[in-house]
Amino acid sequence: MNLQNKHILIIGAGTMGSGIAQTIACSNSSVCILDTSLDAINRSKSSIYKKVEKMYKKNLLSKTDYDSIITDRISWISNLNDINKLYNISKVIEAATENEAVKIKLIQLVNKTFEDKDIFYASNTSSISITRMASYFKNPEKFIGLHFMNPVPYMKLVEIIPGLQTSKDTIDIFQDFAKNLGKTPIQSLDQPGFITNRILMPMINEAFYALMENIGSAENIDLSMKLGCGFPMGPLTLADFIGLDTCLYIMQVLHKDIGEDKYRACPLLKQYVDAGWTGQKSGRGVYTYK
């Protein structure tokens, strides 16, 4: 495999990073995933290969595309020093955990690693200020928010969030990038939660208040929104799917940055996270998973 053919670097081999990489590979482009955890890399490989095989068996991929994705279009690295071998990197998409300190550290590492290279940087954040993060990037006009929805290969929406410093050229490049992936891009102001989570997370938080106050069981709260409002998934089930720790972090960002009590995280949501009940990924959240 020729790493020098890789033009897009994904930082983070978790659920979102793997989903973004799979989507890029399925659009006939090459991508490299960086993660310092070998366990995360192995899980990423297993997940992507299984999903791509399922697509092939459903005739959603040709044999040529399937073989190319498996053998050539995606590569993984675990050593930051190996990035210097990727001479043709033009875009970095960071898909690390939703924690501002972690994301800023990664921006600084990219600055150092690609100090002589002109690249674009997109953060797959769901709530953190793009303007603030861009101030740490060596070329802030080439920094942007690129918020994919989970699961990435199936969800059509991508939020494009320019920071105050982001150039129109950068916006246009990532609008076209999203469209080439078969996604529908929407542009949001760089405000806490952007569009999607400014609406979604308070609803999930209110569902936790309804559960805490015994207004209804978890099952009935979810059914009320599924059957009464036409949602494909109830808010508590969705919270488990997203990760309760992620939901809590976003609510804390909304509350801190906006400063209104209506964005205060529900105490029950905090308790679940304190207990380690973070949703499907931990085997226990609002519901229990095998």
N, C-alpha and C positions, 0 to 999 in steps of 0.2 A: 504494500500500500504506500503510495507517494503522498506523504503528509504535506508536501509543498503545494499540492493542488487544493488544499482546504482554504477557503476564503472567509468562512464564518466560524468564530470561536464561541462556544457556549460555556459559560462558567457555572458549574453546578450540575451534577448528574442525578438530581432528585426527580420527583414526579414532573415538575414543570420543565426543567431543563431537558429531560428525556423526551417529553412530549413535543417540545419545540424542535429538537433535533430530528425526531421522527418525521415531523411535518415538513421540515426543510428537505430532508432526504427524499421524501415522497414527491417533492416538487422538482426533482431532478437536479438538485444542488448538493454540494459536498459540505460537510460540517464536521468539526472536531469538538468533543466534549472534554472539558477539564474538570477534574475533581481530585482532591488530595486523598480521598478515601477510596481504597481499593474495593471495599465492600460495596460502596455506592456505585462504583463503576460496574462491578459484576451484576448488581441488581438492575442497573440501567440496561446493560447488554441483554440480559434475560428478558426484561420487560419489552424492550423494543423488538427483539427478534420474535417473541411470541405474538405481538400485535401485528407485525408486518406479515408473519406467516398466516395469521387469521385473515388479513386483508387479501392475500394472494388466493387462499382457499375460497374466498367469497367472490373471486374474479374482480376484485377492486384494484388489483395490480397485475401487470403483465409479468410473464416469467423473466423477461429481460430486466425490468425494473426491480423485481424481487431479488434477483441474483446480485444486481448492482448495489442495492441498499445493504444487503447482508455482507457483501465482500469488499465494497469500495467506498461507498458514499459517507459512511460514518466511521470516525476513529475516536479513540479515547486516550487521554494522557493523564498522568497523576503527578508529574513533576513539573513545577513551574518553569524550570530551566529549559524544558523541552519546547516551550512555546517559541523560543527563538528559532526553532527549526521551521516554523510556520511562516515563511517569508511573505506569503501572499495574503495574510490576514488583512481584511479591510473592515470587517464589522465584528464587534464583540457584543454578545447578548448575555448579560448577567442574570442568572436565575437562581440566586442564592436565597437563603432563608430571609423572611421579611423582618429584617433587623437593620436599622440604619447604620449602626457602628460597623457591622459586618460588611455592609455594602460599601461604605466609605473606605474601609481597609482594602477591599478588592479594587476599587478605583485607583487607589494609590499604588497598588502592586502592578496594575496594568500600565499606569504612567511610567513606572520604572522599567518594566519589561519592554515596552514599545516606545521608549523615549525618543527614538529617531524615526518613528513611523507615524504616518498620518492616518488615523483610524476613526471610525464612528463607534460610539458606545451607547447601547440601549440597556436600560434597567427594567427588568420585568417586575416592577413593584406594583402593589395594589393600593398603596396609601401614602408612601413617603414622598416628601417634597422633591420634585425633579430639579427645581432651581437651586435648592440647597446642595443636592448631590453634585450637580453640574459644576458648582464652584470649586470642587476638588479635582475635576478632570482637567487635563492639560489643555484641551481644546473645548471649552464649555459650549461653544456654538455647535459642536458636533455631538452633543449629549442629548438624549431624549428618553422619555418613558415609553415603554412598549409593553402594555399589560395584556397578556394572553389569558384566556379563560380556560378553566380545567373541566374536562380533559381536553388538552390542546388539539389533538388530531380531529376531534369531532365538533368542537364549539367554533362557530363562525366569526365571533366578534373579537376584535383587537382594539383596545383603547390606545390612541396615540396621544401622548402628553408632552407638549413642548415646555421647556423651562423658559424663564425670562430671557436667557441667553441664546436659546436654540435658534439656529438660522432657518430660513424658509427652505433652503436647499436640503437641509437635514430632514425637515418635515416631509418634503416631497419624496425623498429617497425611501423613507420608511413607510410612507403611504403606499408607494409602488411595491415595496418589499412585501407588505401584508397582503396586497391584492394578488401578487404572484404566488402566494401560498394558498390562495383560494379563500382568503378571509375578507370580511367586511370591516374596514377600519373606520372608527369614529374618533373625532378629536375632542379632547376635554381640556379645560383650563387646568392649570396646576394648582388645584385646591384640594384640601384633605379628602381622601377617598375617591377623588375624581368623580365620574358620573356613576359608575356601576356600584361601587361600594359605599358611596354616599347615600344611596337608596337601600341597597341590600343589607348592609351590616346593621343599621338600626332596626330593621325588620327582624333579623335573626336575634338581636339583643332583646327585643320586645317579646319574642317567643320564649326566651329564657325567663323573662319576668313572669309570663303567663304560667310557665311550668313551676317556678319557684312559689308563686302565690296560689298554686293548686286550682287555677281556673279550669284546667283540663289536663288529662294525661298527655304524655308526649305523643302517643299514637293519635289521639283526638286533635291535638294542636296541629299536627302534620296533615291529618285528613281534612281539617277545616280549610286549609289553604289549597290542598290538592283538589278536593271535590267542590269546595265553595268558591274558589277563585281561579281554578284552572291551572294551578302551578304543576309542573311535571314532578316536583319533589317538594316535600314539606320542609319548612325552614330548619327544623332540628336535625332532620336527616341530612340536609344540605350542609349544615354546620359541621356535622361529623365528617362529611366527605371533604370539606375544605380543610378541616383541622381546627379544633377549638382554640388551640394556642394562637393560630393565625387570626381567627376571628377576634380574640381578646386583644391582640396586638393592634389590629386595625381600629377597634373601638377606642383603645387608649390613645392612638394617634389622633383620631377625630376629636376626642374630648380635650386633649392637650392643645391641639392647634386651633380649634374653633372656640373652646372655652365655655361651651354651653352644657348645662346639666343633662339635657336630653340625650347626650352622647356618652353619658357615664356607663361603664360596663356593668352588666348585671352581676351581683355578688355570686349567684349560682354559677355563672359562666367562669368566674375567677376560681371558685372552689373546684370545679371539674378539672381545670388546668392544673391547679395546685396538687390535685390527687393523681396527676399523670393520665387522666382520662381525656386524651386529646382527639378522640374520634377513631375512624377506621384504621388509621396507621398504627395505633397503639392497641387495637383490639377492644377498646372500651371508650365510649363517649356518652352521649345521651342513651345510646343503645349499645348492646354488647355484640361483638363480632367474633366469629371463630377464626 
